Amino acid sequence: MDFEIFELERIQSLYENTVKYNLTESGIHPFTLREFLTEEETETLLNIRMGYGQTDGAPELREMICNHYKGAEIDNILVTNGSAEANFTFAGSTINPGDEVVIMLPNYMQIHGIANFLGANVKPFYLKEELNWAPDLDDLKKLVNDKTKMICLCNPNNPTGAVLSEEMMKEIVQIADHVRAILHVDEIYRGAELEGDETPTFYDLYDRAIVTMSLSKSYSLPGLRMGWLVGPKDIIARGWAFHDYTSISTNMLGQYVATLVMEPERRKQVLSRGRGMLKSNLVKFQSWIDSHSDLFHFIPPKAGGIVFMRYNMDINSTELCTRLRKEKSVFIIAGDSFGMDRYLRMGIGGEQKELLEGMELIDETLREVS
């Protein structure tokens, strides 16, 4: 059995470096190491020997990560090469042929593709636009039964930017706990909230929750390729055994920088910088959307560096995005990548100048199409 093509990642890989305006990025404008590190930290970095590190993650990094998850110990943490490897490691070590896996859609789609490849019985439940991109939990209850091995969520959500309420989070935990299902949650946009407090982690709510996180989105350090799983020790141990057959370990430089990032005060500074950029860019984007109220229906995101909008034009989403890329050198993501034609996903976490210039060029195509 072959892997289904991971449409979202494949299309970005093909075109994100060939356009002038790449508005597909789903994170926040990255740091340079010069911007992030002090002179003393830079000197320490340059003196790190390029050997193999602890394969499940440096103890000092895992200790620092533990500070942000209630009751976690270092054996609850597995450090990976980005969240993509975290997801792959978790799924590959946990899902067996015939397992029932319930997955929230729309979603990043990585677990969806891996679960299908592994022969699972994948059962989707949907966020609903009419509920401001919240799920109807009655739909979830109807899908979950004694055969359900796991429920997979993305919160805050990619691509909608929606965030589950604390009440809804607790109800989902109750649904999972009723059948003792594993609850896997991609929390990669936690910390990039546009308003209010940081989204609670499901790890703190359920003893069979396993959480994926990385430095790629909220922390503005995607090039480090640093991610992790936080979960029950037995699941983490199986994941580590699987990890020994994939990349074995992460890089020493990334682990050093990640340890600095996860120091509580430094973490606050990093997340504050990202939130400020997102809020400023969202104001500009909202103004642009308001000028096209006849063409777009848009629910503002509550977290993350992406916006998801439905459009009112007689053109397929892939066709529209291809035209923008070829004619204007502006790259955005078609709703087709999430199985949702007539929707578009755009990144708002980049430099504001690029966002504004890109939207001007989109205007030109909108006038031509409509």
C-alpha positions, 0 to 999 in steps of 0.5 A, spaced: 500 500 500 502 506 498 502 513 502 497 518 499 500 524 496 500 529 502 497 535 498 499 540 502 506 539 503 507 537 496 504 543 493 508 548 498 515 544 497 514 545 489 512 552 489 514 556 495 521 558 493 519 559 486 514 565 487 516 573 489 510 573 495 509 566 499 503 567 503 502 560 504 507 560 510 503 558 516 507 560 522 510 567 524 516 570 521 522 567 523 528 569 528 535 569 525 540 566 531 543 573 531 536 576 533 535 571 538 542 569 541 546 573 546 553 574 544 555 569 550 550 564 548 552 565 541 559 563 543 557 557 547 553 555 540 559 555 536 563 551 541 558 545 541 561 539 539 557 536 533 557 529 536 550 525 537 546 527 543 541 523 547 537 520 542 530 521 546 532 529 547 537 532 552 535 531 559 536 539 560 531 540 554 526 535 557 526 538 564 525 545 561 519 542 557 516 539 563 515 546 566 510 547 561 506 541 562 502 539 569 506 533 573 510 531 567 517 528 568 522 527 563 520 520 561 513 523 559 517 527 553 520 525 546 524 530 542 523 529 535 525 533 528 520 537 528 512 536 529 512 532 523 517 526 526 513 527 532 506 525 529 509 520 524 513 517 530 506 517 534 502 514 529 507 509 527 508 506 534 501 506 536 496 505 530 495 498 527 491 495 521 483 495 523 484 500 529 478 505 529 481 512 529 477 518 529 480 525 526 477 532 526 477 535 520 479 540 517 486 539 519 493 539 517 492 532 514 498 528 516 495 523 521 490 522 516 494 520 511 499 516 515 493 512 519 490 510 512 497 508 510 497 503 516 490 500 515 486 504 520 479 505 519 479 512 519 472 516 521 472 524 520 468 529 524 467 536 522 468 543 524 462 547 522 463 554 519 456 555 522 458 554 529 464 559 528 468 553 526 467 549 532 465 541 532 458 539 534 460 534 539 453 530 538 457 528 532 463 525 535 459 521 540 456 518 535 462 516 532 466 514 538 465 506 541 468 501 545 472 499 538 475 507 538 483 506 539 484 514 538 481 521 537 485 526 533 485 533 534 488 540 532 487 545 537 488 551 535 486 549 529 489 549 522 487 551 517 481 555 521 485 558 527 479 556 531 480 554 538 476 549 542 473 552 549 475 550 555 468 547 556 468 543 550 475 541 551 473 537 558 467 534 554 471 531 549 476 528 554 469 525 557 468 522 551 475 519 550 475 517 557 468 513 557 472 508 552 479 510 554 481 512 548 488 515 546 487 523 545 492 525 540 492 533 540 496 537 535 497 543 539 503 547 535 499 553 535 498 554 542 502 560 544 500 564 538 493 566 541 490 573 538 486 575 544 486 572 551 490 567 555 494 561 552 490 555 550 490 550 555 494 543 553 490 537 553 495 534 557 493 537 563 486 534 562 487 527 561 491 521 563 491 518 556 492 525 552 499 525 548 500 532 545 505 534 539 508 541 539 514 544 536 518 550 535 516 551 528 509 556 529 508 560 535 516 560 537 518 562 530 524 557 529 522 552 524 529 552 521 531 548 527 526 542 526 525 541 533 519 538 536 516 533 541 511 529 544 508 529 551 504 523 553 504 517 558 510 514 559 508 507 556 506 511 549 513 515 549 517 509 550 514 505 544 515 512 540 522 512 542 523 505 540 520 507 533 524 513 533 531 509 533 529 506 526 527 513 523 532 519 525 535 516 531 536 523 534 535 531 533 541 536 532 545 538 538 545 546 536 537 545 535 537 542 542 541 547 545 537 553 542 530 549 544 533 549 551 534 557 551 527 558 548 523 554 553 526 557 559 519 560 562 521 568 561 525 567 554 518 563 552 514 569 554 518 574 550 518 569 544 511 568 544 509 576 545 513 578 539 509 573 535 503 575 538 504 582 536 506 581 529 499 577 528 495 582 531 498 587 527 497 583 520 490 581 522 488 588 522 491 589 515 488 583 513 481 584 516 481 591 512 482 588 506 477 583 507 472 588 509 473 591 502 471 585 499 465 583 503 461 581 497 466 575 495 469 573 502 466 570 508 471 570 513 471 568 521 477 571 524 482 566 527 483 566 535 490 563 534 495 562 529 498 565 523 493 563 518 486 565 515 481 561 512 476 564 508 470 562 503 469 565 497 463 567 492 466 566 485 465 561 480 472 558 479 475 552 483 480 553 488 486 550 485 485 553 479 484 560 482 491 559 486 494 556 480 492 563 476 495 567 482 501 563 482 503 563 475 500 570 473 502 574 479 507 570 483 503 570 489 502 563 492 496 561 497 493 554 499 487 552 495 481 549 499 482 543 495 488 541 499 483 540 505 478 537 501 474 543 501 473 547 494 471 554 494 476 556 500 482 559 501 488 559 506 493 564 507 498 566 512 498 572 516 505 571 520 510 574 515 513 581 514 507 586 513 510 589 507 510 582 503 502 581 505 500 588 503 503 587 496 501 580 495 494 582 497 494 588 492 496 583 486 490 578 489 486 584 488 488 584 480 486 577 479 479 578 483 477 583 478 479 579 472 475 573 475 469 576 478 
